[in-house]
Amino acid sequence: MNLRVVGYVSVDADDEYVKANAGAVAGRIEILSEYVEALDGLQNYSHIFIISILHKISQDSRGLLKVKPRRLLRLGLREEEVPTLGVFATDSPARPNPIGLTLVKLVKIQGNILYVEGLDLYNETPVIDIKPYRPEYRAEEYTYPDWVKHDKPATL
């Protein structure tokens, strides 16, 4: 499988700030020159999905199949209150394939630079694709586990 990098994330913050403010970081997606034509029409969308390679995930983390959603600790839960779950039941960056999916608000496009809000990605994260958000992606009815109720929702 060969994936091509189409651009890179650019944020004016260090990794610790991004981690502490995940989903609330403003930044830019710098698209490589050979992919600029692919941006035509994207300016008509308010939100986009950024598909990325989580390049700072260690090989050990890529082998984890179960994790504790650590952000719940930052919200005040105690270690024993945080469930251990399969990685596919979480949005943990520890996964067999370090692929990230981030929904961001598209503020503006200038040339090859997308200005966005709502990032949870580190500076220089490789971007492998961008997809526009459409209303059909919204689930009208859905369920989720009780532990998610402790998580504060990200606003875009």
N, C-alpha and C positions, 0 to 999 in steps of 0.2 A: 504494500500500500504506500503510495507516494502522495503526500499532502504538500501543497505549496503555501508558503507564507504570503499573504496579500498586504500585510501592513503590520504596524506595531503600536502598542499602547504607549502613550506618553502622559505621565502625571507628574505634577510638581510636588510630590510627597514621597516619603520613604515607606518601606514595606510595612513598618509597624503602624504608621498612620493609616495606610490603606486597610490593613487587617482590622484595626479598631473602628474604622468608619466604613466598612464594606457596604456597598450599595448606596453610598452617599458621597462618593468622590467624583469631582469634576475633572475632566481631562480631555485628551485628544486621541483620535485614532489616525495615525499617519499612514495613508495608503501608498504603496509603492507605485512608481510612475507607470509601470506596465498595466496596472489595474484601474487607473483613473476613469477610463471609459465605462467601467462597470458601475460607477456611481450615478450615472444618468438616471434621473427619476427618483432617486432616493430622497432628495430634498422635500418631497411631498409627504413624507412620513414623519410622525412625531416621535416614534419609538422604533428601535431596531435591536435585534439580537446580535451580539458579538460572540462568535465562536472562536475560541482561542486554545492555545497549547499552554498548559500550566507548567511553564518551563522551570520553575523553582521547586517542584515536587521531587523529593528524593526517591531513589530506587526502592528504599525500604517502604516508603509510604505507598508506592505503587503496588506493593504486594499485600497491603491491608485489605481485608474483606469486611471487617467490623470496626466501627469507630463510635466515639461518643461525640455528639454535636457540641463542640466546645463553646460556641457562641452563647449557649444557654448558661454557662458559668458566668459570663460577663453580664448576664441579665439578672444575676443573683441566686440562681439555683446552686445547690450544693452538689459536689461530685456524685454522691450516692443517689441524687434525684435525677441525674442525667442518664437516659437509657443508652445501652449499647445496641447498636443497630447495624445491619448490613449497609455497606456504602451506597448501594443502589437506592436505599430508603432515605438518603441524606443528600445534601448538596456539598458535602465535604470535598475538599480538593484531593484528598487521598482516594485514589481510584485505580483500577487496573490500567486505564488509558487516561492520561492527564489532559482531558479535554474539558474546557470551561464553556459555559453558556451563561451569558449575562444580558439581561434586558436593560437597556439604557434609554434615556431621553435624548433625542437628536436635537441639539440646539441650533446648529447651523453647519453648513459645509462651505469651506473656502478652499478652492483648488482641490488638493489631495488630502485636506485635513478635515476630519469630522470632529466637531466640538460636541461633547456629550456630558451628561450628568447621570450619576447612578452607578459608577464603576465599582467593581470589587477586584480589579486586576492590577498587578504591580507594573511599575514602569518597565518598558521594553518587553512586555508580554507579546509573543507572536500571535497575530490574528490570522486565522485560516479561512474565515468566511464571515459574511454579514448577511443577515436576512431581515426584511422588514416585518414589523409587527402588524398583524391584521386582526380585526375583530373576531374572525373565525377561530383564532387560537385561544379564545377565552372559553373556559368551561362554565356553563351556567349552573350546573349541579356538580358538586364534588365532595369528597370526604377526605379527612386527614386525621392523623393520630393526635391524641391529647397533648403530647409533648410539644407539638408545633404551636399550640395556643400560647406557650410561654415565650415564643419568639416574637420580637417586635417586627411588624411589617415594614419593609422598605418602601419609601415613597419616591415616586418618580415625577 
